[in-house]
Amino acid sequence: MTTEHTHDDASQHVPKVGGRLRKIGWGALALFLAAFAIFESVKYGLPTTAAMLAFFALPDLARLAGVRPPGLPYQVVHRVWVPLAIAVGYSIGPIVWPPLFTAGLGWLTRIAVERAFWRGLSQSG
């Protein structure tokens, strides 16, 4: 029985360590994305800054509009794939409009900050 308790105790600690490492990773990504978004905003001016800030606030604006979990609009606003597709698509595509790219960076930054410091996708807030 002692062996079972030790095994159970050890397995309970693994998610906490993994959770901390995941939060550290999201935090590092948030810092990088924020620095990159600020760099792009300074480089291209007010429209890019406005786009970055608006999309950084997008989850809050969606919540104020009544978007709640677990619906599809909530999933879209809080998933990495949509803003990542915007940033990558802009980087390799023919469109040249910097506010679009900084909007994606702002949105990605917000998701990374939420996952690092506040909550993951599954929790409401």
C-alpha positions in Angstrom: 0.0 0.0 0.0 2.8 2.4 0.7 4.0 2.0 -2.9 0.5 2.8 -4.2 0.4 6.0 -2.2 3.9 7.1 -3.3 2.9 6.4 -7.0 -0.3 8.4 -6.5 1.5 11.3 -4.9 4.1 11.4 -7.6 1.5 11.3 -10.4 -0.4 14.2 -8.7 2.7 16.4 -8.8 3.4 15.9 -12.5 0.5 18.0 -13.8 1.5 20.9 -11.5 5.1 20.9 -12.8 3.9 20.6 -16.4 1.3 23.4 -15.8 4.1 25.7 -14.4 6.3 25.0 -17.4 3.4 25.6 -19.8 2.6 28.9 -18.0 6.3 29.9 -18.2 6.3 29.1 -21.9 3.1 31.1 -22.6 4.6 34.0 -20.5 7.8 34.0 -22.6 5.8 33.9 -25.8 3.6 36.8 -24.5 6.7 38.9 -23.9 8.1 38.2 -27.3 4.8 38.9 -29.1 4.2 42.1 -27.1 7.7 43.3 -28.0 7.2 42.4 -31.6 3.8 44.1 -31.7 5.2 47.2 -30.1 8.1 47.3 -32.6 5.7 47.0 -35.5 3.4 49.6 -34.1 6.2 52.1 -33.6 7.5 51.3 -37.1 4.2 51.8 -39.0 2.4 54.3 -36.8 -1.1 55.0 -35.4 -3.2 52.6 -37.6 -1.1 49.6 -36.6 -1.1 50.7 -32.9 -4.9 51.0 -33.0 -5.3 47.6 -34.6 -3.0 46.0 -32.1 -4.8 47.5 -29.1 -8.3 46.7 -30.5 -7.4 43.1 -31.1 -5.6 42.8 -27.8 -8.9 43.8 -26.2 -11.0 41.5 -28.5 -11.7 38.9 -25.8 -13.0 41.6 -23.5 -15.1 43.2 -26.2 -16.5 39.8 -27.1 -17.4 39.2 -23.5 -19.1 42.6 -23.3 -21.1 41.7 -26.4 -22.4 38.6 -24.6 -20.1 35.9 -26.0 -19.9 33.1 -23.3 -18.3 29.7 -23.2 -18.7 27.1 -24.6 -20.1 28.5 -27.8 -18.3 28.7 -31.1 -17.8 32.5 -30.9 -16.1 32.1 -27.6 -13.9 29.3 -29.0 -12.9 31.5 -32.0 -11.9 34.4 -29.8 -9.8 32.4 -27.4 -8.1 30.0 -29.8 -4.6 30.5 -31.1 -5.3 29.3 -34.6 -7.2 32.2 -36.0 -4.8 35.0 -35.1 -1.9 32.7 -35.9 -3.4 32.1 -39.4 -3.7 35.9 -39.8 -0.1 36.6 -38.9 1.3 33.7 -41.0 -1.0 34.4 -43.9 0.0 38.0 -43.9 3.7 37.1 -43.7 3.6 34.8 -46.8 0.7 36.3 -48.7 0.4 39.1 -51.2 -1.5 41.5 -48.9 0.6 44.5 -47.7 -1.4 46.2 -44.9 0.6 46.3 -41.6 -2.5 46.9 -39.3 -3.6 43.4 -40.3 -0.4 41.9 -39.1 -0.3 43.9 -35.8 -3.9 43.0 -35.2 -2.9 39.3 -35.3 0.1 40.0 -33.1 -2.1 41.8 -30.5 -4.6 39.0 -30.5 -1.9 36.4 -30.1 -0.4 38.4 -27.3 -3.7 38.6 -25.5 -4.2 34.8 -25.7 -0.6 34.1 -24.5 -1.1 36.6 -21.6 -4.4 34.9 -20.6 -2.9 31.4 -20.7 0.3 32.5 -18.8 -1.3 34.5 -16.0 -5.1 34.2 -15.8 -6.9 31.3 -17.3 -6.9 28.7 -20.0 -9.5 28.2 -22.6 -11.7 26.0 -20.5 -12.4 28.5 -17.8 -14.8 31.4 -18.0 -14.0 34.8 -16.7 
